[in-house]
Amino acid sequence: MLDLFFISLLCLCCRTATSLIASNGKATVKVGRVSAGPIEISSLGCGTWSWGNKLLWDYDPSQDEEIYEAYRAIRNAGVTIFDTADSYGTLDLNGRAEILLGQFERRYLTETESKQGINGFDLGKVFGNLGLESSQSSRKQQVATKLAPYPWRITRGSLIRAARESLKRLEQEKLCVAQLHWSTANYQPLQEGALWEGIADIYDANLCEAVGVSNYGPLQLQKFSKRMEERNVPIAIAQVQYSLLTARNNDILESCNDVGCRLISYSPLCLGLLSGKYNLDNLPRPGNPRRQLFKELLPGAKPLLSTLEAVADDVGKTQSQVAINWAICKGTVPIPGARNLDQAQENLGSVGWSLSKGAVEQLDIASANVKKKMIENIFQTH
C-alpha cells in the first residue's frame, strides 16, 4: 500500500515537472537543462545588464517591481542561470544588478515556500527518504557573475576580494560561476596572468563551483583552458556576443566544444535590433547610443530581417523568439534580458520547440550575406 502511495506521488510530481505552468494566465513550457562543463544549467538564461543601466536601458529604481515580475515568471519556468557583473549599474548604481538578484531570489523563495508541499507533505523529506533529489533543488538560482579587470586589479588577491564583494551584494556564500569579464591581453598582457591565477584562486577558496570567461576569442580561450587544466580548475562557460548579426560565430563555438565548456550567447537579439520592433523611422530615443548604431546596421540588415520575419510567420512565433531559438539550435545558452513580464513571456516563448534544419540553414545564409555586422566588444580577443 505504501509502495502504491509513493508511485502515485512520483507520477504526480513528474506530471507537474513536465506540464505547462501559468504566470498571470499565460502558459509557458518548462525550460530544459544542459551541461556546462562540470555543472548543469538551464537551457535558457537571463542577462541582467539592463538592471541598473541608465544609459542604454533607461533604468530607474521605480522599475524594480516590474523587473521582479519578470524574474518570478522566468524562475517559475525553470530558468536558473543568471548572468551578471560587478560593474553592472550606472555610476552610483554600480553593482545594482547583483543586489537585485539577491533580493529577488530571497523574495521568490519566501513566496514559494508555502507551495513546497502537496496535501501537507514535505516534498524535500519525501524525496530524501526515497534517495531522490527534489526537483526544487535542481531549480536553485545559479549566479554567474563577471569580475571586471579594472586597472587597479593587478594582483590575484584583488580578484578574490572582488568575488567576496559580489557575494556580499548578493548576500550569498558561493557563486555558481566566477567569470573574467574580459581579457587584458590586447593592452595589458602582464595583468592577464594575475587575473588567471586570481580566478583559479577563487575556485580554490570554494567561492564558486566553476569558472568562466567573457569576450575571449578562440585562441585566448584555448590558452586560458590550458592554464586552468594545470590548476585543476573546471571551466563551465565562455560567453561572447552571438546572434544572427555577429561575425565569427562558428570559430568560438568550435573552441568551446574543444575545451568542454558551454557557449553563452549574450545579446542574442543584437540589443533589440533583431526583435523586429525597429526601423529607420522608429529608432531608440535621441541620446541613446543604440540609435546611431541601428541607423548604421538597419539598411544592410534588411534582407536578414525579412528572412527572420518570414520564418517567424511560418512557425507562428515572433522574430525575437526565432532569433533566440536559432541560438539554442546552435548549442548555445542565450541570455536575453527581461525587465517586465511581457519581455519575460516573450523570451520564454523561444523554448519548447525547435526550428527545422531548413529554417536554420535559411537564417544562416541570410546572416552570412550581411556585409556590415554588429560591432564586436572592444575587449573581444582572438
SEMIVO-81866 format. One record per residue (C-alpha): residue number from 1; residue in one letter; y, z, x. Coordinates in nm, 2 decimals, padded with zeros to 4 digits. Each point is the difference from the previous one (the first is absolute). Example, Ala and Ser with C-alpha at 12.3 -4.5 7.8 and 13.67 -1.06 7.14 Angstrom:
! residues 2
+-----+------+--------+--------+--------+
|  nr | rest |  north |     up |   east |
+-----+------+--------+--------+--------+
|   1 |    a | -00.45 |  00.78 |  01.23 |
|   2 |    s |  00.34 | -00.07 |  00.14 |
+-----+------+--------+--------+--------+
END
This chain:
! residues 382
+-----+------+--------+--------+--------+
|  nr | rest |  north |     up |   east |
+-----+------+--------+--------+--------+
|   1 |    m |  00.00 |  00.00 |  00.00 |
|   2 |    l |  00.24 |  00.09 |  00.28 |
|   3 |    d | -00.09 | -00.33 |  00.18 |
|   4 |    l |  00.10 | -00.19 | -00.32 |
|   5 |    f |  00.33 |  00.18 | -00.01 |
|   6 |    f |  00.08 | -00.09 |  00.36 |
|   7 |    i | -00.10 | -00.36 | -00.05 |
|   8 |    s |  00.22 | -00.02 | -00.31 |
|   9 |    l |  00.29 |  00.15 |  00.19 |
|  10 |    l | -00.04 | -00.24 |  00.29 |
|  11 |    c | -00.01 | -00.30 | -00.24 |
|  12 |    l |  00.32 |  00.13 | -00.17 |
|  13 |    c |  00.17 |  00.04 |  00.34 |
|  14 |    c | -00.11 | -00.34 |  00.11 |
|  15 |    r |  00.14 | -00.16 | -00.31 |
|  16 |    t |  00.32 |  00.19 |  00.05 |
|  17 |    a |  00.03 | -00.12 |  00.36 |
|  18 |    t | -00.05 | -00.37 | -00.08 |
|  19 |    s |  00.19 | -00.01 | -00.33 |
|  20 |    l |  00.35 | -00.11 | -00.07 |
|  21 |    i |  00.26 |  00.27 |  00.01 |
|  22 |    a |  00.32 |  00.02 | -00.20 |
|  23 |    s |  00.34 |  00.08 |  00.12 |
|  24 |    n |  00.27 | -00.01 | -00.27 |
|  25 |    g | -00.22 | -00.20 | -00.22 |
|  26 |    k | -00.07 | -00.27 |  00.27 |
|  27 |    a | -00.35 | -00.04 |  00.13 |
|  28 |    t | -00.07 | -00.07 |  00.36 |
|  29 |    v | -00.32 | -00.06 |  00.21 |
|  30 |    k | -00.10 |  00.26 |  00.25 |
|  31 |    v |  00.09 | -00.09 |  00.36 |
|  32 |    g | -00.30 | -00.04 |  00.23 |
|  33 |    r | -00.07 |  00.14 |  00.35 |
|  34 |    v | -00.03 | -00.17 |  00.33 |
|  35 |    s | -00.07 |  00.11 |  00.36 |
|  36 |    a |  00.28 |  00.04 |  00.25 |
|  37 |    g | -00.16 |  00.08 |  00.34 |
|  38 |    p | -00.17 |  00.34 | -00.04 |
|  39 |    i |  00.15 |  00.08 | -00.34 |
|  40 |    e |  00.01 | -00.14 | -00.35 |
|  41 |    i |  00.32 | -00.08 | -00.19 |
|  42 |    s |  00.10 | -00.16 | -00.33 |
|  43 |    s |  00.00 | -00.38 |  00.00 |
|  44 |    l |  00.36 |  00.01 | -00.12 |
|  45 |    g |  00.26 |  00.23 |  00.15 |
|  46 |    c |  00.36 |  00.09 | -00.06 |
|  47 |    g |  00.29 | -00.04 |  00.24 |
|  48 |    t |  00.28 |  00.25 | -00.02 |
|  49 |    w |  00.27 | -00.18 |  00.20 |
|  50 |    s |  00.23 | -00.02 | -00.31 |
|  51 |    w | -00.02 |  00.38 | -00.06 |
|  52 |    g |  00.32 |  00.11 |  00.16 |
|  53 |    n |  00.13 | -00.34 |  00.10 |
|  54 |    k |  00.35 | -00.06 | -00.13 |
|  55 |    l |  00.08 | -00.32 |  00.20 |
|  56 |    l | -00.28 | -00.23 | -00.12 |
|  57 |    w | -00.13 |  00.17 | -00.31 |
|  58 |    d |  00.30 |  00.19 | -00.14 |
|  59 |    y | -00.18 |  00.33 | -00.01 |
|  60 |    d |  00.16 |  00.31 | -00.16 |
|  61 |    p | -00.17 |  00.34 | -00.04 |
|  62 |    s |  00.05 | -00.03 | -00.38 |
|  63 |    q | -00.28 | -00.26 |  00.01 |
|  64 |    d | -00.26 |  00.25 |  00.12 |
|  65 |    e | -00.14 |  00.06 | -00.35 |
|  66 |    e | -00.05 | -00.37 | -00.05 |
|  67 |    i | -00.17 | -00.03 |  00.34 |
|  68 |    y | -00.23 |  00.29 | -00.09 |
|  69 |    e | -00.10 | -00.18 | -00.32 |
|  70 |    a | -00.10 | -00.29 |  00.22 |
|  71 |    y | -00.18 |  00.23 |  00.24 |
|  72 |    r | -00.20 |  00.17 | -00.28 |
|  73 |    a | -00.11 | -00.34 | -00.13 |
|  74 |    i | -00.13 | -00.14 |  00.33 |
|  75 |    r | -00.17 |  00.33 |  00.08 |
|  76 |    n | -00.17 |  00.00 | -00.34 |
|  77 |    a | -00.12 | -00.35 |  00.08 |
|  78 |    g | -00.17 |  00.12 |  00.32 |
|  79 |    v |  00.26 | -00.10 |  00.27 |
|  80 |    t | -00.02 |  00.26 |  00.28 |
|  81 |    i |  00.16 | -00.17 |  00.31 |
|  82 |    f |  00.37 |  00.04 |  00.02 |
|  83 |    d |  00.19 | -00.15 |  00.29 |
|  84 |    t |  00.32 |  00.18 |  00.11 |
|  85 |    a |  00.20 |  00.08 |  00.32 |
|  86 |    d |  00.21 |  00.28 |  00.15 |
|  87 |    s |  00.29 | -00.25 |  00.01 |
|  88 |    y | -00.01 | -00.09 | -00.37 |
|  89 |    g |  00.32 |  00.10 | -00.17 |
|  90 |    t |  00.36 | -00.10 |  00.06 |
|  91 |    l |  00.22 |  00.23 |  00.21 |
|  92 |    d |  00.00 |  00.34 | -00.16 |
|  93 |    l | -00.31 | -00.09 | -00.19 |
|  94 |    n | -00.21 | -00.06 |  00.31 |
|  95 |    g | -00.35 |  00.12 | -00.06 |
|  96 |    r |  00.05 | -00.02 | -00.38 |
|  97 |    a | -00.32 | -00.21 | -00.06 |
|  98 |    e | -00.22 |  00.26 |  00.17 |
|  99 |    i |  00.16 |  00.29 | -00.20 |
| 100 |    l | -00.05 | -00.19 | -00.33 |
| 101 |    l | -00.36 | -00.08 |  00.09 |
| 102 |    g | -00.08 |  00.37 |  00.05 |
| 103 |    q |  00.19 |  00.11 | -00.31 |
| 104 |    f | -00.16 | -00.27 | -00.22 |
| 105 |    e | -00.35 |  00.08 |  00.11 |
| 106 |    r |  00.04 |  00.37 | -00.06 |
| 107 |    r |  00.14 | -00.07 | -00.35 |
| 108 |    y | -00.28 | -00.25 | -00.07 |
| 109 |    l | -00.27 |  00.25 |  00.09 |
| 110 |    t |  00.16 |  00.27 | -00.22 |
| 111 |    e |  00.01 | -00.24 | -00.29 |
| 112 |    t | -00.36 | -00.12 |  00.04 |
| 113 |    e | -00.15 |  00.35 |  00.08 |
| 114 |    s | -00.06 |  00.07 | -00.37 |
| 115 |    k | -00.19 | -00.33 | -00.03 |
| 116 |    q | -00.25 |  00.07 |  00.27 |
| 117 |    g | -00.26 |  00.14 | -00.24 |
| 118 |    i | -00.20 | -00.15 | -00.29 |
| 119 |    n | -00.06 |  00.23 | -00.29 |
| 120 |    g |  00.07 |  00.30 |  00.21 |
| 121 |    f | -00.22 | -00.11 |  00.30 |
| 122 |    d |  00.15 |  00.00 |  00.35 |
| 123 |    l | -00.10 | -00.34 |  00.13 |
| 124 |    g |  00.05 |  00.10 |  00.36 |
| 125 |    k | -00.25 |  00.28 | -00.03 |
| 126 |    v | -00.25 | -00.22 | -00.20 |
| 127 |    f |  00.01 | -00.28 |  00.25 |
| 128 |    g | -00.01 |  00.25 |  00.29 |
| 129 |    n | -00.32 |  00.15 | -00.15 |
| 130 |    l | -00.15 | -00.34 | -00.02 |
| 131 |    g |  00.09 | -00.07 |  00.36 |
| 132 |    l |  00.23 | -00.29 | -00.10 |
| 133 |    e |  00.37 | -00.06 |  00.07 |
| 134 |    s |  00.24 |  00.03 | -00.29 |
| 135 |    s |  00.18 | -00.32 | -00.08 |
| 136 |    q |  00.32 |  00.20 |  00.02 |
| 137 |    s | -00.05 |  00.07 |  00.37 |
| 138 |    s | -00.02 | -00.37 |  00.08 |
| 139 |    r |  00.33 | -00.05 | -00.17 |
| 140 |    k |  00.19 |  00.24 |  00.23 |
| 141 |    q |  00.34 | -00.11 |  00.10 |
| 142 |    q | -00.01 | -00.17 |  00.34 |
| 143 |    v |  00.33 | -00.01 |  00.19 |
| 144 |    a |  00.04 | -00.26 |  00.28 |
| 145 |    t |  00.33 |  00.08 |  00.16 |
| 146 |    k |  00.17 | -00.20 |  00.27 |
| 147 |    l |  00.18 |  00.18 |  00.28 |
| 148 |    a |  00.30 | -00.18 |  00.14 |
| 149 |    p |  00.02 | -00.07 |  00.38 |
| 150 |    y |  00.36 |  00.12 |  00.02 |
| 151 |    p |  00.15 | -00.02 |  00.35 |
| 152 |    w | -00.01 |  00.37 |  00.04 |
| 153 |    r | -00.38 |  00.01 | -00.07 |
| 154 |    i | -00.10 | -00.07 |  00.35 |
| 155 |    t | -00.27 |  00.26 |  00.05 |
| 156 |    r | -00.34 |  00.03 | -00.16 |
| 157 |    g |  00.10 |  00.35 | -00.12 |
| 158 |    s |  00.30 | -00.14 | -00.19 |
| 159 |    l | -00.24 | -00.19 | -00.22 |
| 160 |    i | -00.21 |  00.31 | -00.08 |
| 161 |    r |  00.32 |  00.17 | -00.10 |
| 162 |    a |  00.09 | -00.29 | -00.22 |
| 163 |    a | -00.34 |  00.02 | -00.18 |
| 164 |    r |  00.05 |  00.37 | -00.06 |
| 165 |    e |  00.34 | -00.06 | -00.14 |
| 166 |    s | -00.14 | -00.26 | -00.24 |
| 167 |    l | -00.27 |  00.24 | -00.11 |
| 168 |    k |  00.28 |  00.26 | -00.07 |
| 169 |    r |  00.18 | -00.25 | -00.22 |
| 170 |    l | -00.33 | -00.08 | -00.18 |
| 171 |    e | -00.09 |  00.37 | -00.01 |
| 172 |    q | -00.35 | -00.10 |  00.10 |
| 173 |    e | -00.23 |  00.09 |  00.29 |
| 174 |    k | -00.14 | -00.33 |  00.11 |
| 175 |    l |  00.09 | -00.37 | -00.02 |
| 176 |    c | -00.25 | -00.26 | -00.11 |
| 177 |    v |  00.13 | -00.25 |  00.26 |
| 178 |    a |  00.27 |  00.05 |  00.27 |
| 179 |    q |  00.15 | -00.33 |  00.08 |
| 180 |    l |  00.24 | -00.14 |  00.27 |
| 181 |    h |  00.28 | -00.16 | -00.20 |
| 182 |    w |  00.05 | -00.28 |  00.26 |
| 183 |    s | -00.07 | -00.09 |  00.36 |
| 184 |    t |  00.26 |  00.04 |  00.27 |
| 185 |    a | -00.18 | -00.24 |  00.23 |
| 186 |    n |  00.27 | -00.27 | -00.04 |
| 187 |    y |  00.29 |  00.22 |  00.11 |
| 188 |    q | -00.13 |  00.33 |  00.15 |
| 189 |    p | -00.36 | -00.05 |  00.12 |
| 190 |    l | -00.01 |  00.33 |  00.19 |
| 191 |    q |  00.06 |  00.19 | -00.33 |
| 192 |    e | -00.30 | -00.18 | -00.15 |
| 193 |    g | -00.25 |  00.19 |  00.22 |
| 194 |    a |  00.14 |  00.34 | -00.11 |
| 195 |    l | -00.01 | -00.10 | -00.36 |
| 196 |    w | -00.37 | -00.11 |  00.02 |
| 197 |    e | -00.09 |  00.33 |  00.17 |
| 198 |    g |  00.20 |  00.19 | -00.26 |
| 199 |    i | -00.16 | -00.16 | -00.30 |
| 200 |    a | -00.34 |  00.08 |  00.15 |
| 201 |    d |  00.11 |  00.35 |  00.06 |
| 202 |    i |  00.09 |  00.04 | -00.37 |
| 203 |    y | -00.36 | -00.09 | -00.08 |
| 204 |    d | -00.14 |  00.24 |  00.26 |
| 205 |    a |  00.22 |  00.27 | -00.15 |
| 206 |    n | -00.18 | -00.05 | -00.33 |
| 207 |    l |  00.33 | -00.11 | -00.17 |
| 208 |    c | -00.14 | -00.33 | -00.13 |
| 209 |    e | -00.34 | -00.15 | -00.10 |
| 210 |    a |  00.07 | -00.32 |  00.19 |
| 211 |    v |  00.28 | -00.20 |  00.16 |
| 212 |    g |  00.17 | -00.34 | -00.07 |
| 213 |    v |  00.28 | -00.23 |  00.10 |
| 214 |    s |  00.27 | -00.20 | -00.17 |
| 215 |    n |  00.17 | -00.33 |  00.11 |
| 216 |    y | -00.26 | -00.05 |  00.28 |
| 217 |    g | -00.11 | -00.36 |  00.07 |
| 218 |    p | -00.36 | -00.10 |  00.09 |
| 219 |    l |  00.04 |  00.04 |  00.38 |
| 220 |    q |  00.17 |  00.34 | -00.02 |
| 221 |    l | -00.25 |  00.13 | -00.26 |
| 222 |    q | -00.29 | -00.09 |  00.24 |
| 223 |    k |  00.17 |  00.19 |  00.28 |
| 224 |    f |  00.06 |  00.30 | -00.22 |
| 225 |    s | -00.36 | -00.01 | -00.13 |
| 226 |    k | -00.13 |  00.01 |  00.36 |
| 227 |    r |  00.20 |  00.31 |  00.08 |
| 228 |    m | -00.10 |  00.18 | -00.32 |
| 229 |    e | -00.36 | -00.09 |  00.07 |
| 230 |    e |  00.04 |  00.16 |  00.35 |
| 231 |    r |  00.14 |  00.31 | -00.17 |
| 232 |    n | -00.27 |  00.00 | -00.27 |
| 233 |    v |  00.26 | -00.02 | -00.27 |
| 234 |    p | -00.08 | -00.21 | -00.32 |
| 235 |    i |  00.24 | -00.27 | -00.13 |
| 236 |    a |  00.01 | -00.03 | -00.37 |
| 237 |    i |  00.28 | -00.25 | -00.08 |
| 238 |    a |  00.24 | -00.25 |  00.14 |
| 239 |    q |  00.29 | -00.12 | -00.21 |
| 240 |    v |  00.22 | -00.30 |  00.01 |
| 241 |    q |  00.21 | -00.21 | -00.23 |
| 242 |    y | -00.26 | -00.20 | -00.18 |
| 243 |    s |  00.07 | -00.23 | -00.29 |
| 244 |    l |  00.00 | -00.36 | -00.11 |
| 245 |    l |  00.33 | -00.04 |  00.18 |
| 246 |    t | -00.09 |  00.15 |  00.34 |
| 247 |    a | -00.13 | -00.17 |  00.31 |
| 248 |    r | -00.29 |  00.08 |  00.23 |
| 249 |    n | -00.20 |  00.16 | -00.28 |
| 250 |    n | -00.34 | -00.11 |  00.13 |
| 251 |    d |  00.06 |  00.12 |  00.35 |
| 252 |    i |  00.06 |  00.36 | -00.08 |
| 253 |    l | -00.27 |  00.01 | -00.26 |
| 254 |    e | -00.26 | -00.12 |  00.25 |
| 255 |    s |  00.12 |  00.26 |  00.25 |
| 256 |    c | -00.04 |  00.28 | -00.25 |
| 257 |    n | -00.35 | -00.12 | -00.07 |
| 258 |    d | -00.07 |  00.00 |  00.38 |
| 259 |    v |  00.11 |  00.36 |  00.05 |
| 260 |    g | -00.15 |  00.12 | -00.32 |
| 261 |    c |  00.30 |  00.11 | -00.20 |
| 262 |    r |  00.15 | -00.10 | -00.33 |
| 263 |    l |  00.31 | -00.21 | -00.03 |
| 264 |    i |  00.27 |  00.15 | -00.22 |
| 265 |    s |  00.23 | -00.27 | -00.14 |
| 266 |    y |  00.35 |  00.13 | -00.05 |
| 267 |    s |  00.26 | -00.20 | -00.19 |
| 268 |    p | -00.28 | -00.20 | -00.18 |
| 269 |    l |  00.27 | -00.13 | -00.23 |
| 270 |    c |  00.24 | -00.08 |  00.28 |
| 271 |    l |  00.26 |  00.25 | -00.11 |
| 272 |    g | -00.03 | -00.13 | -00.36 |
| 273 |    l |  00.05 | -00.37 |  00.07 |
| 274 |    l | -00.36 | -00.08 | -00.11 |
| 275 |    s |  00.04 |  00.18 | -00.33 |
| 276 |    g |  00.16 | -00.30 | -00.17 |
| 277 |    k |  00.30 |  00.21 | -00.10 |
| 278 |    y |  00.24 | -00.16 |  00.24 |
| 279 |    n |  00.16 | -00.34 |  00.04 |
| 280 |    l |  00.33 | -00.13 |  00.15 |
| 281 |    d |  00.17 |  00.09 | -00.33 |
| 282 |    n | -00.15 |  00.35 | -00.01 |
| 283 |    l |  00.02 |  00.18 |  00.33 |
| 284 |    p |  00.01 |  00.37 |  00.10 |
| 285 |    r |  00.34 |  00.15 | -00.04 |
| 286 |    p |  00.28 | -00.08 |  00.25 |
| 287 |    g | -00.02 |  00.23 |  00.30 |
| 288 |    n | -00.38 |  00.02 | -00.01 |
| 289 |    p | -00.15 | -00.16 |  00.32 |
| 290 |    r | -00.27 | -00.16 | -00.21 |
| 291 |    r |  00.27 | -00.22 | -00.17 |
| 292 |    q |  00.07 | -00.22 |  00.31 |
| 293 |    l | -00.37 |  00.00 |  00.10 |
| 294 |    f | -00.10 | -00.13 | -00.34 |
| 295 |    k |  00.27 | -00.27 |  00.02 |
| 296 |    e | -00.16 | -00.12 |  00.32 |
| 297 |    l | -00.36 |  00.02 | -00.11 |
| 298 |    l |  00.00 | -00.12 | -00.36 |
| 299 |    p |  00.07 | -00.37 |  00.05 |
| 300 |    g | -00.29 | -00.05 |  00.23 |
| 301 |    a | -00.23 |  00.23 | -00.20 |
| 302 |    k |  00.04 | -00.19 | -00.33 |
| 303 |    p | -00.33 | -00.19 |  00.03 |
| 304 |    l | -00.19 |  00.32 |  00.08 |
| 305 |    l |  00.17 |  00.18 | -00.29 |
| 306 |    s | -00.09 | -00.29 | -00.23 |
| 307 |    t | -00.37 |  00.02 |  00.11 |
| 308 |    l |  00.01 |  00.38 | -00.04 |
| 309 |    e |  00.13 | -00.04 | -00.35 |
| 310 |    a | -00.26 | -00.26 | -00.09 |
| 311 |    v | -00.29 |  00.22 |  00.13 |
| 312 |    a |  00.15 |  00.30 | -00.19 |
| 313 |    d |  00.01 | -00.19 | -00.32 |
| 314 |    d | -00.36 | -00.12 |  00.05 |
| 315 |    v | -00.14 |  00.35 |  00.05 |
| 316 |    g |  00.23 |  00.17 | -00.25 |
| 317 |    k |  00.16 |  00.22 |  00.25 |
| 318 |    t |  00.36 |  00.04 |  00.13 |
| 319 |    q |  00.11 | -00.16 |  00.33 |
| 320 |    s |  00.02 |  00.35 |  00.16 |
| 321 |    q | -00.35 |  00.08 | -00.10 |
| 322 |    v | -00.13 | -00.33 |  00.14 |
| 323 |    a |  00.18 |  00.05 |  00.33 |
| 324 |    i | -00.14 |  00.35 |  00.04 |
| 325 |    n | -00.35 | -00.11 | -00.10 |
| 326 |    w |  00.02 | -00.28 |  00.26 |
| 327 |    a |  00.05 |  00.27 |  00.26 |
| 328 |    i | -00.29 |  00.20 | -00.13 |
| 329 |    c | -00.22 | -00.32 |  00.01 |
| 330 |    k |  00.08 | -00.03 |  00.37 |
| 331 |    g | -00.15 |  00.34 |  00.06 |
| 332 |    t |  00.32 |  00.20 |  00.04 |
| 333 |    v |  00.13 |  00.30 | -00.18 |
| 334 |    p |  00.34 | -00.08 | -00.15 |
| 335 |    i |  00.26 |  00.28 | -00.03 |
| 336 |    p |  00.26 | -00.12 | -00.25 |
| 337 |    g |  00.26 |  00.25 | -00.10 |
| 338 |    a |  00.06 |  00.14 | -00.34 |
| 339 |    r |  00.31 |  00.19 | -00.12 |
| 340 |    n | -00.07 |  00.01 | -00.38 |
| 341 |    l | -00.29 | -00.02 | -00.24 |
| 342 |    d |  00.05 | -00.38 | -00.07 |
| 343 |    q | -00.03 | -00.08 |  00.37 |
| 344 |    a | -00.31 |  00.22 |  00.03 |
| 345 |    q | -00.17 | -00.17 | -00.29 |
| 346 |    e |  00.10 | -00.34 |  00.15 |
| 347 |    n | -00.16 |  00.09 |  00.33 |
| 348 |    l | -00.32 |  00.14 | -00.16 |
| 349 |    g | -00.04 | -00.33 | -00.19 |
| 350 |    s | -00.09 | -00.16 |  00.33 |
| 351 |    v | -00.34 |  00.18 |  00.03 |
| 352 |    g | -00.32 | -00.02 | -00.21 |
| 353 |    w | -00.02 | -00.38 |  00.04 |
| 354 |    s |  00.00 | -00.26 |  00.28 |
| 355 |    l |  00.15 | -00.34 |  00.05 |
| 356 |    s | -00.25 | -00.28 |  00.03 |
| 357 |    k | -00.07 | -00.15 |  00.34 |
| 358 |    g |  00.18 | -00.32 | -00.12 |
| 359 |    a |  00.31 |  00.20 | -00.10 |
| 360 |    v |  00.02 |  00.18 |  00.33 |
| 361 |    e | -00.03 | -00.33 |  00.19 |
| 362 |    q |  00.27 | -00.15 | -00.22 |
| 363 |    l |  00.23 |  00.28 |  00.09 |
| 364 |    d | -00.09 | -00.02 |  00.37 |
| 365 |    i |  00.10 | -00.36 |  00.01 |
| 366 |    a |  00.33 |  00.06 | -00.18 |
| 367 |    s |  00.07 |  00.29 |  00.24 |
| 368 |    a | -00.08 | -00.21 |  00.31 |
| 369 |    n |  00.24 | -00.27 | -00.12 |
| 370 |    v |  00.30 |  00.24 | -00.01 |
| 371 |    k |  00.21 | -00.09 |  00.31 |
| 372 |    k |  00.23 |  00.31 |  00.00 |
| 373 |    k | -00.21 |  00.31 | -00.02 |
| 374 |    m |  00.11 |  00.36 | -00.06 |
| 375 |    i |  00.16 |  00.14 |  00.32 |
| 376 |    e | -00.22 |  00.23 |  00.20 |
| 377 |    n |  00.08 |  00.36 |  00.05 |
| 378 |    i |  00.22 |  00.02 |  00.32 |
| 379 |    f | -00.25 |  00.24 |  00.15 |
| 380 |    q | -00.31 | -00.22 | -00.07 |
| 381 |    t | -00.20 | -00.07 |  00.32 |
| 382 |    h | -00.24 | -00.27 |  00.09 |
+-----+------+--------+--------+--------+
END
